[in-house]
């Protein structure tokens, strides 16, 4: 084997390991966070789970080259009922009432802090979502004292 071939072989092997589902992946962030994603692939096409699946199962859903905005808003026919604040659900520090135009910043004790609570009411009883629903959809989930 000549020296050129010897130098190119490792590069070709490395490159071939990054070809997945017909696409070249240079972005190592495109991986599934959960090992169970392959069992939940059907949720990739469910609007209610779009944000969650984008965060946890991006590779399985074949969204490696897409942003959350691409997934939710560019595919409006497929995700017709995706709430406008889907990105807020993925942030650690969602906007507070004082950041909302016209708000006094006073938060009543029993309110929904997300506009999509009526769309996700079925998640109130889900063990996987009870914590976030209790924080964002207290009124809708009937958790007022």
Phi and psi in degrees as a GROMACS rama.xvg file:
@    title "Ramachandran Plot"
@    xaxis  label "Phi"
@    yaxis  label "Psi"
@TYPE xy
-77.6599  169.154  UNK-2
-66.8251  -32.7811  UNK-3
-63.673  -46.6265  UNK-4
-63.531  -38.9909  UNK-5
-64.6965  -35.1928  UNK-6
-74.7709  -35.4128  UNK-7
-78.2286  -27.0715  UNK-8
-57.1739  -50.1521  UNK-9
-61.4576  -37.1231  UNK-10
-65.9151  -43.5791  UNK-11
-64.525  -39.6229  UNK-12
-64.0838  -43.9325  UNK-13
-61.7537  -44.2215  UNK-14
-63.5415  -41.1274  UNK-15
-67.2413  -28.1572  UNK-16
-71.9153  -18.1131  UNK-17
-97.4108  6.73573  UNK-18
-96.9901  114.403  UNK-19
-134.476  132.743  UNK-20
51.0234  37.3852  UNK-21
77.3912  10.7806  UNK-22
-127.688  152.301  UNK-23
-90.5697  125.569  UNK-24
-108.787  106.07  UNK-25
-97.3237  -14.1356  UNK-26
-91.9793  107.759  UNK-27
-71.317  -8.64285  UNK-28
-75.5842  -9.99819  UNK-29
-88.0378  76.8691  UNK-30
-137.385  159.786  UNK-31
-80.9567  132.342  UNK-32
-75.997  -34.1575  UNK-33
-103.323  142.152  UNK-34
-78.0074  -7.64507  UNK-35
-97.3258  6.77319  UNK-36
-56.4668  -39.3896  UNK-37
-61.1271  -25.2825  UNK-38
-83.077  -14.3452  UNK-39
-116.007  18.3086  UNK-40
-57.2836  -29.2024  UNK-41
-60.8167  -23.2035  UNK-42
-77.0977  -10.2756  UNK-43
-60.6708  -30.7198  UNK-44
-98.5725  6.92153  UNK-45
-95.9726  118.115  UNK-46
-52.2053  -39.792  UNK-47
-61.9007  -29.3798  UNK-48
-103.791  3.39732  UNK-49
-54.5258  -49.7085  UNK-50
-64.3289  -43.6096  UNK-51
-64.3217  -46.8824  UNK-52
-65.4843  -34.883  UNK-53
-63.0948  -38.7564  UNK-54
-76.0242  -36.2234  UNK-55
-103.876  -35.4527  UNK-56
-126.255  42.0661  UNK-57
-58.6021  -40.7682  UNK-58
-67.9695  -47.9178  UNK-59
-59.945  -38.3373  UNK-60
-78.0017  -2.91359  UNK-61
62.7081  42.8734  UNK-62
-112.099  27.7873  UNK-63
-61.275  -37.7171  UNK-64
-97.4692  16.2033  UNK-65
-121.87  152.712  UNK-66
-94.4053  168.216  UNK-67
-59.671  -37.7434  UNK-68
-59.8567  -44.7111  UNK-69
-59.0857  -45.4441  UNK-70
-64.7117  -46.8318  UNK-71
-84.7692  -45.601  UNK-72
-94.4943  -28.4346  UNK-73
-78.0854  -19.1008  UNK-74
-108.722  48.5136  UNK-75
-58.8187  -32.4721  UNK-76
-65.3236  -40.3652  UNK-77
-77.9595  -36.7495  UNK-78
-114.023  57.9386  UNK-79
-61.4959  -35.0547  UNK-80
-104.092  22.7044  UNK-81
-65.3338  126.078  UNK-82
-65.7546  150.18  UNK-83
-63.026  -26.8769  UNK-84
-97.8784  27.456  UNK-85
-58.2367  -36.7836  UNK-86
-66.5032  -33.0172  UNK-87
-62.5274  -32.6515  UNK-88
-65.9977  -22.9518  UNK-89
-93.3816  -6.98083  UNK-90
-90.0431  151.621  UNK-91
-75.1411  -38.0671  UNK-92
-119.037  82.4764  UNK-93
-64.3834  162.2  UNK-94
-61.832  143.498  UNK-95
-92.7905  162.464  UNK-96
-56.3012  -30.8524  UNK-97
-70.088  -16.7992  UNK-98
-85.519  -9.86144  UNK-99
-88.7702  130.131  UNK-100
-56.9678  131.567  UNK-101
86.4106  -3.3117  UNK-102
-85.5778  146.285  UNK-103
-85.8345  -12.6176  UNK-104
86.5986  -5.54407  UNK-105
-87.6269  122.416  UNK-106
-103.064  114.788  UNK-107
-59.992  156.492  UNK-108
-69.1535  -24.6247  UNK-109
-129.91  88.8406  UNK-110
-139.844  162.087  UNK-111
-91.1264  131.382  UNK-112
-98.7917  1.76041  UNK-113
-121.468  141.319  UNK-114
-75.5874  -11.5041  UNK-115
-100.104  12.6537  UNK-116
-58.7164  -39.5871  UNK-117
-64.9726  -26.7711  UNK-118
-81.1212  -23.6338  UNK-119
-113.582  18.3002  UNK-120
-55.3812  -30.721  UNK-121
-65.3443  -17.1178  UNK-122
-82.986  -7.55712  UNK-123
-58.8345  -34.0894  UNK-124
-95.1187  -4.17682  UNK-125
-78.9218  125.955  UNK-126
-58.0492  -34.1364  UNK-127
-70.6605  -24.842  UNK-128
-116.819  -0.730209  UNK-129
-56.3537  -38.9034  UNK-130
-65.5421  -49.6583  UNK-131
-70.6845  -34.9487  UNK-132
-67.4232  -36.505  UNK-133
-64.6432  -32.5587  UNK-134
-79.3316  -42.5787  UNK-135
-98.0037  -22.9278  UNK-136
-132.257  45.7589  UNK-137
-55.6444  -46.8804  UNK-138
-68.2373  -48.0798  UNK-139
-60.5743  -37.6909  UNK-140
-82.4827  -0.345387  UNK-141
69.9276  36.6558  UNK-142
-102.792  16.599  UNK-143
-76.3995  143.667  UNK-144
